[in-house]
């Protein structure tokens, strides 16, 4: 491990609690449970019903005792941590993880799940919805052959392996029909999962490489190399920063398109539709009939919003992008935010720990953050003018 015995000896209780939490939270990978296991079947049924019958999604069984895990989380002796800032931080960690356990416990239980999600992820504000509508006013560019879906999941895997040659970390690639995204990273097993029957465009391969590998896997492996395992398991509420960095990586590498930005805007509207009590058919209708989005994308975005019983997380891609964009314009250095699954709001905690030798420099970097490859003036204008 990259830390010295002297540092551990100076903060024995901090390391003990950090270790205990790591043992406890290995199973708390919310995305593992919230993705339905019958996505394709329900999609066929939904289209056959002429969009009139809400899908009936099924979910994985939870393979841990949620109640026992809650008890063990709250039995951690946080007050024995000497450093005041670290003590307050780990108290937040306990509440955050406890909230995620409640989310997992109630997947598929409708409003019960939705209210737990609100506690952990919040919901779009009026300002977020206005930002989404501002983006959707723009006309898409002329047809671009880079956006044509031609590559199989196997070809995508080859592309990602080639992209990763600049790093020396090892990860697994798996194929699945049970994910709602084209690709996703599972942090605790260092796995990149690709949607088996999906066709990828040249642009999407670049997007996913810079998003999933350049940010999600880089922060996974940077987190594993930190003295404290909380960097790998995740700071409280780290989704917004993580997804903001990941989309900003698409922007910096020059593969963020207006089409992709609109997808993020539609996700905000779908998450907002939950607050209005929309069911799956309502959300699909909003996207497909009112906004004229094609049925495949409308289904996918509705699925992402309604999985579990109402999952608002997706609005944070856009809010996170704006926060990271603004931070980059004023500060320029994104390195501290790549230290693990950390948050912009807790950057001072990372600095504090560095001064105590409880955090080290990053092992890996995102190469896209070195230079701005984006040459799309419309995107610049939009990002500058989001509220």
C-alpha positions in Angstrom: 0.0 0.0 0.0 1.2 3.5 -0.7 1.2 4.8 2.8 3.7 4.5 5.6 3.2 2.7 8.9 4.0 6.0 10.6 0.9 7.6 9.1 -1.3 4.7 10.1 0.2 4.8 13.6 -0.6 8.5 13.8 -4.3 7.9 12.9 -5.1 4.4 14.0 -8.9 4.9 14.5 -9.3 6.7 11.2 -7.7 3.8 9.4 -9.6 1.2 11.4 -13.0 2.8 10.6 -12.0 3.4 6.9 -11.1 -0.4 6.8 -14.3 -1.4 8.5 -16.4 0.7 6.1 -14.6 -0.8 3.1 -15.5 -4.3 4.3 -19.1 -3.3 4.7 -19.8 -1.3 1.6 -18.4 -3.7 -1.0 -21.9 -4.9 -1.8 -23.4 -1.4 -2.1 -23.2 -0.9 -5.9 -26.7 0.6 -6.5 -26.4 0.3 -10.3 -25.9 -3.5 -10.0 -29.4 -3.8 -8.5 -31.4 -1.0 -10.1 -31.0 -2.1 -13.7 -33.9 -4.4 -14.6 -33.1 -8.0 -15.7 -35.9 -8.1 -18.4 -35.2 -4.9 -20.3 -35.4 -6.3 -23.8 -38.5 -8.4 -23.2 -40.4 -5.5 -21.7 -39.3 -3.2 -24.5 -40.8 -5.6 -27.1 -44.0 -5.8 -25.0 -44.2 -2.0 -24.7 -43.7 -1.4 -28.4 -46.3 -4.1 -29.2 -48.8 -2.4 -26.9 -48.5 0.8 -29.0 -46.9 2.5 -26.0 -50.0 2.0 -23.8 -48.9 -0.6 -21.2 -46.3 0.3 -18.6 -43.4 -2.2 -18.5 -43.3 -4.6 -15.6 -39.6 -4.6 -14.7 -37.9 -7.4 -12.6 -34.8 -6.9 -10.6 -31.9 -8.9 -9.1 -32.3 -10.3 -5.6 -30.2 -8.5 -3.0 -27.4 -10.8 -1.8 -26.8 -9.1 1.5 -28.7 -8.5 4.8 -29.6 -4.8 4.5 -30.8 -4.4 8.0 -27.6 -5.9 9.5 -25.5 -3.7 7.2 -27.3 -0.6 8.5 -26.7 -1.6 12.1 -23.0 -2.2 11.4 -22.7 1.2 9.6 -24.1 3.0 12.6 -22.1 1.0 15.1 -18.8 2.5 13.8 -17.1 4.5 16.6 -16.8 7.7 14.6 -16.1 9.8 17.7 -12.8 8.0 18.2 -11.3 9.8 15.1 -9.1 12.5 16.5 -9.1 14.9 13.5 -12.2 17.0 13.6 -12.7 17.4 9.9 -12.2 13.7 9.2 -14.6 12.9 11.9 -17.4 15.1 10.4 -16.6 13.7 7.0 -16.9 10.1 8.0 -20.2 10.9 9.8 -21.5 12.1 6.4 -20.2 9.0 4.8 -22.2 6.8 7.1 -25.5 8.7 6.4 -24.7 8.6 2.7 -24.1 4.9 2.5 -27.1 4.2 4.8 -29.2 6.1 2.3 -27.9 4.0 -0.6 -28.7 0.8 1.3 -32.3 2.1 1.8 -32.5 2.7 -2.0 -31.3 -0.8 -2.8 -33.6 -2.3 -0.2 -36.7 -0.7 -1.8 -35.9 -1.2 -5.5 -39.2 -2.1 -7.3 -41.3 -0.8 -4.5 -42.6 2.3 -6.3 -42.9 5.5 -4.3 -41.0 4.0 -1.4 -37.9 3.6 -3.6 -38.5 7.0 -5.2 -38.6 8.8 -1.8 -35.3 7.1 -0.8 -33.8 8.2 -4.1 -34.9 11.8 -3.5 -32.9 11.7 -0.2 -29.8 10.4 -1.9 -29.9 12.1 -5.3 -32.4 15.0 -5.1 -34.5 16.1 -8.1 -34.1 18.7 -10.9 -34.8 22.3 -9.9 -36.8 24.7 -12.1 -33.4 26.1 -13.2 -32.2 22.7 -14.3 -35.4 22.2 -16.4 -34.9 25.6 -18.0 -31.3 24.7 -18.8 -32.5 21.5 -20.5 -35.1 23.4 -22.5 -32.5 26.0 -23.5 -30.3 23.2 -25.0 -33.3 21.6 -26.8 -34.0 24.8 -28.7 -30.9 24.3 -30.8 -31.2 22.6 -34.2 -29.1 19.5 -34.7 -26.2 19.7 -37.0 -26.3 18.2 -40.5 -26.0 14.4 -40.7 -22.6 13.1 -39.6 -21.4 9.7 -40.6 -19.5 9.5 -37.3 -22.9 9.1 -35.6 -24.0 6.1 -37.6 -24.2 3.0 -35.4 -22.1 0.3 -37.2 -19.8 -1.3 -34.6 -20.7 -4.5 -32.6 -20.0 -4.8 -28.8 -17.0 -7.0 -29.7 -15.5 -4.3 -32.0 -16.2 -1.8 -29.2 -14.3 -4.0 -26.8 -11.3 -4.0 -29.2 -11.4 -0.2 -29.4 -11.5 0.2 -25.6 -8.6 -2.2 -25.1 -6.6 -0.2 -27.6 -7.5 3.0 -25.9 -6.4 1.6 -22.5 -2.9 0.7 -23.7 -1.7 4.1 -22.4 -2.5 2.9 -18.9 -1.1 -0.1 -17.1 -4.2 -1.0 -15.1 -6.1 -4.3 -15.6 -9.8 -4.5 -15.9 -12.4 -7.0 -17.2 -14.8 -6.5 -20.1 -18.1 -8.2 -19.9 -21.2 -8.2 -22.1 -24.7 -8.0 -20.8 -28.3 -7.4 -22.0 -29.3 -6.3 -18.5 -27.9 -2.7 -18.5 -29.7 0.4 -19.6 -26.6 2.2 -20.8 -24.4 1.4 -23.8 -21.6 0.8 -21.3 -21.0 1.1 -17.6 -18.2 0.7 -15.1 -18.6 -1.4 -12.0 -16.3 0.2 -9.5 -15.9 -2.6 -7.0 -14.9 -5.3 -9.5 -13.1 -3.0 -11.9 -15.3 -4.2 -14.8 -16.4 -2.4 -18.0 -19.8 -3.9 -19.0 -20.9 -3.4 -22.6 -24.5 -3.7 -23.9 -24.4 -7.0 -25.8 -26.9 -6.3 -28.7 -26.0 -2.6 -29.0 -24.5 -1.0 -32.2 -21.9 1.7 -31.5 -21.1 4.7 -33.7 -17.5 5.9 -34.2 -18.5 9.0 -32.1 -20.0 6.9 -29.3 -16.8 4.8 -29.1 -14.8 8.0 -28.5 -17.4 9.3 -26.1 -17.5 6.1 -24.0 -13.7 5.7 -24.0 -13.2 9.2 -22.7 -16.2 8.9 -20.3 -15.9 5.4 -18.9 -12.2 4.8 -19.1 -10.7 8.3 -19.0 -12.8 9.2 -15.9 -14.7 6.3 -14.3 -11.9 3.7 -14.5 -9.1 6.3 -13.9 -10.8 7.4 -10.7 -11.4 3.8 -9.7 -7.7 2.9 -10.0 -6.5 6.2 -8.5 -8.9 5.6 -5.6 -7.5 2.1 -5.1 -4.0 3.6 -4.8 -4.9 6.1 -2.1 -4.1 5.4 1.6 -7.8 5.7 2.6 -10.2 3.4 0.9 -13.0 5.9 1.0 -11.4 7.4 -2.2 -12.3 4.1 -3.9 -15.6 3.5 -2.2 -16.8 7.0 -2.9 -17.3 10.3 -1.0 -20.8 11.3 -0.1 -22.9 12.4 -3.1 -20.1 11.8 -5.6 -22.4 11.1 -8.6 -22.7 14.7 -9.8 -18.9 15.3 -9.8 -18.1 11.9 -11.3 -20.6 12.3 -14.2 -19.7 16.0 -14.6 -16.0 15.1 -15.0 -16.9 12.2 -17.4 -19.0 14.4 -19.7 -16.4 17.2 -19.5 -13.9 14.6 -20.7 -16.0 14.1 -23.8 -16.0 17.8 -24.3 -12.3 18.2 -23.9 -11.5 15.3 -26.2 -13.7 16.9 -28.9 -16.3 14.2 -29.1 -19.2 15.9 -27.2 -21.9 16.6 -29.8 -25.1 18.7 -29.6 -26.9 15.4 -30.0 -25.3 14.0 -26.9 -25.9 17.3 -24.9 -29.6 17.0 -25.9 -29.7 13.4 -24.6 -28.5 14.8 -21.2 -31.2 17.5 -21.5 -33.9 14.9 -22.1 -32.7 13.0 -19.1 -33.3 16.1 -17.0 -36.9 16.3 -18.3 -37.5 12.6 -17.7 -36.2 12.9 -14.1 -38.4 16.0 -13.6 -41.5 14.0 -14.9 -41.2 11.7 -11.9 -41.8 14.7 -9.6 -45.0 15.4 -11.5 -46.1 11.8 -10.9 -45.7 10.6 -14.5 -45.7 6.9 -15.1 -43.5 5.2 -17.8 -46.1 5.7 -20.6 -46.4 9.5 -19.7 -42.6 10.0 -19.7 -42.3 8.2 -23.0 -45.2 10.2 -24.5 -43.5 13.4 -23.4 -40.3 12.6 -25.1 -41.6 10.7 -28.2 -44.8 12.7 -29.0 -44.2 16.1 -27.6 -40.4 16.4 -28.2 -40.4 14.2 -31.3 -37.5 12.1 -30.0 -37.2 8.7 -31.8 -38.8 5.8 -30.0 -35.6 3.9 -29.2 -34.1 6.9 -27.4 -37.4 7.8 -25.8 -37.7 4.2 -24.4 -34.1 4.2 -23.1 -34.3 7.6 -21.3 -37.7 6.6 -19.8 -36.3 3.3 -18.7 -33.3 5.1 -17.0 -35.7 7.4 -15.2 -38.3 4.8 -14.1 -36.1 1.9 -13.2 -36.5 0.8 -9.6 -39.6 2.9 -9.1 -38.2 6.3 -10.1 -34.5 7.0 -10.3 -33.6 10.7 -10.6 -29.8 10.3 -10.8 -29.7 11.2 -14.5 -30.3 14.9 -14.2 -26.9 15.2 -12.6 -25.0 14.6 -15.8 -26.0 18.1 -16.9 -25.7 19.9 -13.6 -22.3 18.2 -13.0 -21.0 19.2 -16.4 -21.9 22.8 -15.8 -20.2 22.8 -12.4 -17.0 21.1 -13.7 -17.0 23.4 -16.8 -17.2 26.5 -14.5 -14.6 25.2 -12.1 -12.2 24.5 -15.0 -12.7 28.0 -16.4 -11.8 29.6 -13.0 -9.2 27.0 -11.6 -8.0 25.0 -14.6 -6.6 22.1 -12.5 -8.9 19.1 -12.4 -6.2 16.8 -11.0 -7.5 16.8 -7.4 -10.9 15.7 -8.6 -9.4 12.7 -10.3 -8.0 11.3 -7.0 -10.9 8.8 -6.7 -14.7 8.9 -6.4 -14.5 12.3 -4.8 -16.6 15.5 -5.0 -16.0 19.1 -5.9 -17.7 20.1 -2.6 -15.1 18.1 -0.6 -12.0 19.3 -2.5 -10.8 21.0 0.7 -11.0 17.6 2.4 -8.6 16.2 -0.1 -6.2 19.2 0.4 -6.5 18.7 4.2 -5.6 15.0 3.9 -2.7 15.7 1.6 -1.3 18.0 4.3 -1.6 15.2 6.8 -0.1 12.6 4.3 -3.4 10.8 4.2 -3.8 11.4 0.5 -1.2 11.0 -2.2 -0.7 12.2 -5.8 -2.7 10.5 -8.5 -1.2 7.4 -10.2 -3.2 7.9 -13.4 -4.4 11.0 -15.3 -7.0 11.8 -17.9 -5.2 12.8 -21.0 -8.2 14.6 -22.5 -7.8 17.3 -19.7 -4.4 18.3 -21.1 -5.8 20.2 -24.2 -9.1 21.5 -25.4 -9.9 19.5 -28.5 -13.5 20.9 -28.8 -14.0 23.3 -31.7 -17.8 23.5 -31.6 -18.7 27.1 -30.9 -22.3 26.2 -30.2 -21.3 23.9 -27.4 -19.1 26.7 -25.9 -21.9 29.1 -26.1 -24.4 26.7 -24.4 -22.0 25.8 -21.6 -21.2 29.4 -20.9 -24.8 30.4 -20.8 -26.3 27.6 -18.7 -27.6 29.1 -15.5 
